[in-house]
Amino acid sequence: MATKSKSKSKSKTTPRLKIRRGDLVEVLSGKDVGRRGKVLEVIPEDRRVIIENINIVKRHTKPRPVKGTRGAQMTPGGVLDMAAAMRIDNVALVCPSCNVATRVGYRITESGEKVRHCRRPGCNKDIEK
């Protein structure tokens, strides 16, 4: 008798991630290790990010009719290059002031707002968007 495998249960709230859209990140593992790129999209439910010109995959598409044209127009088929999502654990934020991949911390300013900061010893500056 086979036992059922338990699937991961997802929490009801989306996790807060320290990497945001528009940040410059460096890849820590995988085929693109060491390369840098700008974050195009963050998917917090899956803990994944899509980075510009990183993790490029080939997508084979069929020609399909455009909606609303009753088959008169077709989208062309072919092989498309597109950026696939990567796990957020495999990238690190690049600090704009020291230009090194770093861990991110939070601190509360005197005005009471929460800002991200570089955790490298010697830099410790705020990361602004």
C-alpha positions in Angstrom: 0.0 0.0 0.0 1.5 3.3 -1.1 1.5 6.3 1.2 0.6 9.7 0.1 3.3 12.3 0.0 2.6 15.4 2.0 2.7 18.6 0.0 4.0 21.8 1.4 1.2 23.9 2.8 1.5 27.6 1.7 0.9 30.2 4.3 -2.1 32.5 3.8 0.0 35.7 3.8 2.6 36.4 1.2 6.1 36.5 2.6 8.0 39.8 2.8 11.0 39.7 0.6 14.1 41.9 0.9 14.6 42.1 -2.9 12.2 44.3 -4.9 11.5 45.2 -8.5 14.2 47.4 -10.0 17.0 46.2 -7.7 20.4 45.1 -9.1 21.1 41.6 -8.1 24.0 39.1 -8.6 23.4 35.4 -9.2 25.1 33.1 -6.6 24.4 29.7 -8.1 23.4 28.0 -11.3 24.4 28.4 -14.9 24.6 32.2 -14.7 26.7 32.4 -11.6 28.4 35.8 -11.1 26.3 37.7 -13.6 24.3 40.7 -12.6 20.9 42.0 -13.8 17.9 44.1 -12.9 14.9 42.5 -11.2 11.9 42.7 -13.6 9.3 40.8 -11.5 9.1 39.4 -8.0 6.8 36.4 -7.3 6.6 36.3 -3.4 4.1 33.4 -3.3 6.7 31.1 -4.9 9.8 33.0 -3.6 11.0 33.5 -7.1 12.3 36.5 -9.2 12.6 37.2 -12.9 15.9 38.9 -13.8 16.6 40.8 -17.0 18.8 38.7 -19.4 19.5 36.0 -16.8 18.2 32.4 -16.8 17.2 32.6 -20.5 15.1 29.6 -21.8 13.8 28.7 -25.2 10.0 28.6 -25.6 8.6 26.8 -28.7 5.2 28.3 -29.7 2.7 27.4 -32.3 1.1 29.9 -34.6 -2.3 30.8 -33.0 -5.2 33.0 -34.1 -5.5 36.4 -32.5 -8.6 36.7 -30.3 -11.4 38.7 -31.8 -10.3 38.3 -35.4 -12.1 35.0 -36.2 -8.9 33.5 -37.4 -8.0 36.2 -39.9 -4.8 37.2 -38.1 -2.3 34.8 -36.6 0.5 35.3 -34.1 3.7 33.9 -35.5 5.1 30.7 -34.1 8.7 29.9 -33.6 11.4 29.7 -30.9 11.3 32.6 -28.4 14.0 33.4 -25.9 12.5 34.4 -22.5 13.7 35.0 -19.0 12.5 32.3 -16.6 12.0 32.7 -12.9 14.8 31.8 -10.4 14.7 31.1 -6.7 15.3 34.1 -4.6 17.8 32.2 -2.5 20.1 32.0 -5.5 20.5 35.8 -5.9 22.0 38.5 -3.7 21.3 42.2 -3.7 24.2 44.4 -5.0 24.7 47.4 -2.7 24.7 50.6 -4.7 27.4 52.3 -2.6 30.0 49.5 -2.2 29.0 47.7 -5.5 29.3 44.2 -3.8 26.7 41.5 -3.4 25.4 41.8 0.2 22.9 40.6 2.7 20.1 43.1 3.5 19.0 44.3 6.9 16.3 46.6 8.1 16.6 49.6 10.4 14.2 52.2 11.6 15.2 55.8 10.9 14.7 58.8 13.2 11.6 59.7 11.2 10.1 56.3 12.0 10.3 54.7 8.5 11.8 51.3 7.9 14.6 51.2 5.3 16.9 48.5 4.0 20.6 48.8 4.6 23.8 47.0 3.5 25.1 44.6 6.2 28.7 44.4 5.0 31.1 45.7 7.7 32.5 49.0 6.6 29.6 50.0 4.4 26.4 49.8 6.5 24.7 52.4 4.2 21.0 52.7 3.4 19.8 51.1 0.1 17.4 53.4 -1.5 15.3 52.7 -4.6 
